[in-house]
């Protein structure tokens, strides 16, 4: 399987951040239950993104991870700050522990706040577990510890993962299967299909299904033909189970397919100078999605679509997600006949 593009990595970082913002308590309950039990969740919490960014800008190294700084209240009545540092690149880093320490002492130095730090590692090296930073020099000693969990450790707990309704049990399963199927797209397809079904079977709310589906979709990337096959299977499953999520899931999948198709078309156009080929490819993609959404198109509509420029096709590719019927398409064509 080809190596991920930077844009795809950024998307995954963004989704991880969104998961933390939406499921912070569930995250702490799942990975760090003892620490979570000391937090007074009923008093709420506050993300301190601006405060953390002031520290990050001055820190050494490249930002290739997800991190969050959160203000929480403890059950003993004291205010505390919690640094959540999530390594999502899955790469060994020699100075990782040092970087964690730099964050910790700079936050303390700047804001005079005690910080608890937590790390989740998703790399494939079972022996890399940085949890301590320290040194000794001329009789002086420094030792700083922080809490770490490693997703690889959950491989032996698969049955527990399947039974646990915490959203992060599904996140762990997705990461493990991402690693196991990196050279087998068909096996990845089967696992992605199973995990998506699990979203429904667990009885999550509509909002949670969409949020977690987005994570699965961007983590377990498949070739376009298998993504399209999966979208049809999801639609059939929802229809057979009389579930009300089909429009939202379908729209999400269509948007992803459009984005991938347009990006590919632009790449080919730039790299090979095949403007005509790019235009035909995008026209094929847009017409296919229109047929899937609105049903068969008559000859008049197809003729109008064939006359669209590359810029018009790109605009239509974004707009068609809002179409409810063929009248919406006809209205769009009437308003975009320049």
Secondary structure, 3 states (H helix, E strand, C coil): CCCCCHHHHHHHHHHHHHHHHHCHHHHHHHHCHHHHHCECHHHCEEECHHHHHHHHHHCCCCCCCEEEEEEEEECCCCEEEEEEEEECCCCCCCCHHHHHHHHHHHHHHHHCCCEEEEEEECCCCCCCCCCEEEEEECCEEEEEECEEEEHHHHHHHHHHHHHCCCHHHHHHHHHHHHHHCCCCHHHHHHHHHHHHHHHHHCCCCHHHHHHHHHHHHHHCCCCHHHHHHHHHHHHHHHHHCCCCCHHHHHHHHHHHHHHHHHHHHHHHHHHHCCHHHHHHHHHHHHHHHHHHHHCCCCHHHHHHHHCCCHHHHHHHHHHHHHCCCHHHHHHHHHHCCC
